[in-house]
Amino acid sequence: MDLSNFIYLESKSFTFAYVPKVACTNWKCIFRYLNGAEDYLDSGLAHDRQNSGLTYLNNVDNAQAILEDGKIKKFTFVRDPYSRVLSAYRNKVEPFNNVENSMHAQDFWNKVYLKIQEETGSKVEVTFSTFLGWLLHSEHHFAKNEHWCPQSDIVHPDRVKFDFIGKFENIEKDAAFILDEIGCDLKFPTQKQVKFPGTNATSLVDQYYQADDINKVNALFADDFKNFNYATK
């Protein structure tokens, strides 16, 4: 079981399984605050596994014992698959459709975009529908990237007994509950505070989705719909 997305704060007796595109930057900033970091709102450091100061369970020898210890609370946050995969597309793929932006983009995501173009034969741009089709049929490891792979593959709800699973759609209420549970006196940081703008994907679902896109997402994320009680369209 891959535990590379499980953050462990021994001082607060909890572990948190984060999911990319589900306010994970905000959560990492919170955990750095709890660790005493003065620059806890630095989103770059928050994602730097070597220098963030955060402990990941995949680097802990007794990780399984921690997961089985009832005194150590387990939390995670998930998101409606329709908006999450759209958020990933808008953040990591769509910007490359603009040639001017792609010239200044990160090398890694440029490689991903070019791979999608190559495998799908998209010579002009990679549409959302094309992107979903690539996810559904590609065997390339880029298609398994944590920003758009099933959340169930990241947090393992079938093998980890979570004390609470928060939902992005109820972020104000659910985040406040977790913050209280872990003894954090800080309010949940905004996207502006962490300098990581949102994609507005939740409000754009109807604009981007065609009927066949819905079918693709239903197939891609069947486990997420079932495990986290999200309704399919």
C-alpha positions in Angstrom: 0.0 0.0 0.0 1.5 3.3 -1.1 1.5 5.8 1.8 3.4 8.6 0.1 0.4 10.9 0.5 -0.1 10.3 4.2 1.3 13.0 6.5 2.0 12.1 10.1 2.2 14.6 13.0 3.4 12.6 16.0 3.1 15.7 18.3 -0.7 15.9 17.5 -1.3 12.2 17.2 -2.9 12.2 13.8 -2.2 11.3 10.2 -3.8 13.0 7.2 -4.1 11.5 3.7 -4.1 14.4 1.2 -5.4 14.3 -2.3 -4.1 16.7 -4.9 -6.8 19.1 -6.2 -8.6 18.9 -2.9 -7.1 21.9 -1.1 -3.9 19.9 -0.3 -1.7 23.1 -0.4 -3.9 24.6 2.3 -3.7 21.5 4.5 0.1 21.2 4.1 0.4 24.9 5.2 -1.7 24.1 8.3 0.5 21.1 9.2 3.7 23.2 8.8 2.1 25.8 11.2 1.5 23.0 13.7 5.1 22.1 13.3 6.1 25.6 14.3 7.2 26.9 10.9 7.1 30.7 10.7 6.9 30.6 6.9 4.0 28.1 7.0 2.1 30.0 4.2 5.0 29.4 1.7 3.2 27.0 -0.7 6.5 26.2 -2.4 8.0 24.8 0.8 4.7 23.1 1.6 5.1 20.9 -1.4 8.9 20.4 -0.9 9.1 16.9 0.6 12.8 17.3 1.5 12.5 20.7 3.2 8.9 21.1 4.3 9.6 19.6 7.7 6.6 17.3 7.2 6.8 13.5 7.9 5.3 11.1 5.3 4.3 7.7 6.4 6.1 6.0 3.5 9.3 7.1 5.2 8.3 5.8 8.7 9.3 2.3 9.8 6.2 1.6 11.9 3.7 3.1 9.4 1.3 0.1 9.6 1.3 0.3 13.4 0.4 3.9 13.2 -2.5 3.2 10.9 -3.7 0.5 13.2 -3.4 2.5 16.4 -6.8 3.7 17.5 -5.4 6.5 19.5 -3.9 8.1 16.4 -6.7 9.8 14.5 -6.9 9.4 10.7 -8.3 12.1 8.4 -8.6 12.7 4.7 -10.4 15.1 2.4 -12.0 14.1 -0.9 -13.8 15.8 -3.8 -16.6 15.2 -6.3 -14.8 13.4 -9.2 -16.5 15.6 -11.8 -15.1 18.8 -10.5 -11.7 17.3 -9.3 -10.7 16.0 -12.7 -11.9 19.2 -14.3 -9.7 21.2 -11.9 -6.7 19.0 -12.8 -7.4 19.6 -16.5 -7.7 23.4 -16.0 -4.6 23.6 -13.9 -2.2 21.1 -15.5 -3.3 20.7 -19.2 -5.5 23.4 -20.5 -2.9 26.3 -20.1 -0.7 24.5 -22.7 -3.4 25.0 -25.3 -2.2 28.6 -25.3 1.2 28.6 -27.1 2.3 31.8 -25.3 1.7 30.2 -21.9 3.2 26.9 -22.8 6.5 28.6 -23.6 6.8 29.5 -19.9 5.3 26.4 -18.4 7.1 23.9 -16.2 9.0 21.2 -18.1 7.3 18.3 -16.4 3.7 19.4 -17.3 4.9 20.3 -20.8 6.1 16.7 -21.2 2.7 15.5 -20.0 0.9 17.7 -22.5 3.0 16.6 -25.4 2.5 13.0 -24.4 -1.3 13.5 -24.5 -1.0 15.2 -27.9 1.1 12.3 -29.2 -1.1 9.5 -28.0 -4.4 11.2 -29.0 -3.3 12.8 -32.2 -4.4 16.2 -31.0 -2.5 18.6 -33.2 -4.2 21.9 -32.2 -5.2 21.6 -28.6 -6.1 19.0 -26.0 -9.8 19.5 -25.2 -11.3 18.3 -21.9 -13.0 15.4 -23.7 -9.7 14.4 -25.3 -8.0 14.5 -22.0 -10.6 12.2 -20.4 -10.4 9.8 -23.3 -6.6 9.7 -22.8 -7.0 8.9 -19.1 -9.4 6.2 -19.9 -7.3 4.4 -22.5 -3.7 5.3 -21.9 -1.2 2.9 -20.3 1.4 5.6 -19.9 2.5 6.3 -16.4 1.6 10.0 -16.8 -2.0 8.9 -16.9 -1.6 7.6 -13.4 -0.5 11.0 -12.0 -1.8 11.8 -8.5 -3.5 15.0 -9.7 -6.1 13.0 -11.6 -5.9 9.3 -10.6 -8.8 7.9 -8.5 -8.8 9.2 -4.9 -9.4 5.7 -3.7 -6.0 4.7 -5.1 -4.4 7.5 -3.0 -6.1 7.2 0.4 -7.0 3.5 0.4 -10.4 3.7 2.1 -10.8 -0.1 1.9 -7.6 -0.6 4.1 -7.5 2.5 6.3 -10.1 3.2 8.9 -10.6 6.9 8.8 -12.0 8.8 11.8 -13.4 11.4 9.5 -13.5 12.0 5.7 -14.1 15.6 4.9 -15.5 16.8 1.6 -14.4 19.7 -0.5 -18.0 20.7 -1.2 -18.4 21.2 2.6 -15.0 22.6 3.1 -15.9 25.4 5.6 -17.7 23.1 8.0 -15.6 20.0 7.5 -12.2 21.8 7.7 -13.3 23.5 10.9 -14.2 20.2 12.4 -10.8 18.7 11.6 -8.9 21.8 12.8 -10.7 21.5 16.1 -10.0 17.7 16.3 -6.2 18.3 15.8 -6.1 21.2 18.2 -5.3 23.9 15.6 -6.1 27.5 16.5 -5.6 28.8 13.0 -8.4 29.4 10.5 -8.3 27.4 7.3 -6.1 29.5 4.9 -7.6 31.0 1.8 -6.3 30.4 -1.7 -5.0 34.0 -1.7 -3.1 33.4 1.5 -1.3 30.4 0.1 -0.8 32.1 -3.2 -2.4 29.2 -5.1 -5.3 30.4 -7.2 -8.3 28.1 -7.6 -9.6 26.8 -10.9 -13.3 27.5 -10.3 -13.9 24.0 -11.6 -17.0 23.4 -9.4 -18.8 26.2 -11.0 -17.7 25.3 -14.5 -18.8 21.6 -14.6 -21.9 22.3 -16.7 -19.9 24.5 -19.1 -17.2 21.8 -19.9 -19.1 18.5 -19.7 -20.7 16.8 -22.7 -22.8 13.7 -22.3 -19.9 11.3 -23.3 -17.6 13.1 -20.8 -19.9 12.2 -18.0 -19.7 8.5 -19.1 -15.9 8.6 -19.2 -15.7 10.1 -15.7 -18.2 7.6 -14.3 -16.0 4.8 -15.7 -12.7 6.3 -14.6 -13.8 7.1 -11.0 -16.3 4.4 -10.3 -14.6 3.5 -7.0 -14.6 7.1 -5.8 -18.3 7.5 -6.4 -18.9 4.3 -4.4 -16.4 4.8 -1.6 -17.1 8.4 -0.9 -20.9 8.5 -1.6 -20.9 10.8 -4.6 -23.8 10.6 -6.9 -23.3 9.9 -10.6 -25.0 12.0 -13.3 
